[in-house]
């Protein structure tokens, strides 16, 4: 998981970034980050919102329910670690139907807005009330 592992250290010197490893029985299977800065502020300037980004489950661990379990735990994690946050926001590529289904299943809703600054095409903006 080279790209994900590299992302884990991005928050080391950034107070707006929290990197989270996803582990099952002590084995790392993925990661995500919560970000209050970066490109996120181009389309959401509410200081009570946080961006869910860099979500990754290693290919060999996919299709085991880990993504759904991790996304389902985001609300409680944010409530505990960032109690001032009121919404979790994410962007997801239009063509990533599996991720969209997971996010919807876990309580995220589409805002009807698109983020057009992604490298791989338009992305839905989705939110989760905390």
C-alpha positions in Angstrom: 0.0 0.0 0.0 2.7 2.5 -0.9 0.5 5.5 -1.7 -1.6 5.1 1.4 1.5 4.5 3.6 3.0 7.7 2.2 -0.3 9.6 3.1 -0.1 8.6 6.7 2.8 11.0 7.4 1.2 14.0 5.7 -0.4 15.1 8.9 2.8 15.0 11.0 3.4 18.7 10.7 -0.1 19.8 9.8 -2.5 20.5 12.6 -5.4 20.4 10.2 -4.8 16.8 9.1 -5.4 13.6 11.1 -4.2 10.3 9.6 -6.0 7.2 10.7 -4.8 3.6 10.2 -7.5 1.0 9.8 -6.4 -2.3 11.5 -8.1 -5.6 11.9 -6.7 -7.9 14.6 -3.6 -5.7 14.7 -3.0 -6.0 10.9 -3.1 -2.7 8.9 -5.7 -3.0 6.1 -6.2 0.6 5.1 -6.3 4.2 6.1 -8.1 7.5 5.8 -7.5 11.1 6.7 -9.6 13.9 8.2 -8.5 17.3 6.8 -9.7 20.8 7.8 -7.5 22.6 5.2 -6.1 22.0 1.7 -8.3 21.9 -1.5 -11.3 21.3 0.7 -11.5 25.0 1.5 -12.0 25.8 -2.2 -15.6 24.6 -2.0 -16.4 24.5 1.8 -15.3 27.3 4.1 -17.3 26.2 7.1 -14.8 25.8 10.0 -17.1 23.2 11.6 -16.8 20.8 8.6 -14.0 18.3 8.0 -13.0 16.5 4.9 -12.9 12.7 4.8 -10.1 11.9 2.3 -7.4 9.5 1.2 -9.6 6.5 2.1 -8.0 3.3 1.1 -8.4 -0.4 1.7 -5.5 -2.5 0.4 -6.7 -4.6 -2.6 -5.9 -7.9 -0.8 -8.3 -6.9 2.1 -11.2 -5.6 -0.1 -14.6 -7.3 -0.2 -14.4 -8.3 3.5 -16.6 -5.5 4.8 -13.7 -3.4 6.1 -14.6 -0.3 4.1 -18.2 -0.4 5.3 -17.0 -0.9 8.9 -14.5 1.9 8.7 -17.0 4.4 7.1 -19.6 3.4 9.6 -17.2 4.3 12.4 -16.4 7.8 11.1 -19.3 9.6 12.9 -18.3 8.2 16.3 -14.6 8.8 15.6 -15.2 12.4 14.7 -17.5 13.0 17.7 -14.7 11.7 20.0 -11.7 13.3 18.3 -13.2 16.5 16.9 -16.2 17.4 19.0 -16.6 20.8 17.4 -17.2 19.3 13.9 -20.8 19.2 12.7 -20.4 17.6 9.2 -18.0 15.3 7.5 -17.6 16.1 3.8 -16.1 13.9 1.1 -15.8 13.9 -2.7 -16.0 10.7 -4.7 -15.6 10.1 -8.4 -18.9 9.7 -10.3 -17.8 6.4 -11.8 -16.9 4.9 -8.4 -20.3 3.3 -7.8 -19.1 0.8 -5.2 -17.7 3.7 -3.0 -20.9 5.7 -3.5 -23.0 2.8 -2.4 -20.9 2.3 0.7 -21.0 6.0 1.6 -24.8 6.1 1.2 -25.2 2.9 3.2 -23.2 4.5 6.0 -25.3 7.7 6.2 -23.6 10.1 3.8 -25.9 11.9 1.4 -25.2 13.5 -1.9 -25.4 17.3 -1.8 -26.3 17.6 -5.5 -23.0 19.6 -6.0 -20.0 18.4 -7.9 -16.3 19.0 -7.3 -14.7 19.5 -10.7 -11.1 19.9 -9.6 -10.2 16.2 -9.3 -7.6 14.7 -11.6 -9.8 11.8 -12.7 -13.1 13.6 -13.5 -16.1 15.1 -11.7 -16.8 14.0 -8.2 -20.0 14.0 -6.1 -19.9 16.0 -2.9 -21.4 14.0 0.0 -21.9 14.9 3.6 -22.5 13.1 6.9 -24.2 15.0 9.8 -22.3 14.4 13.0 
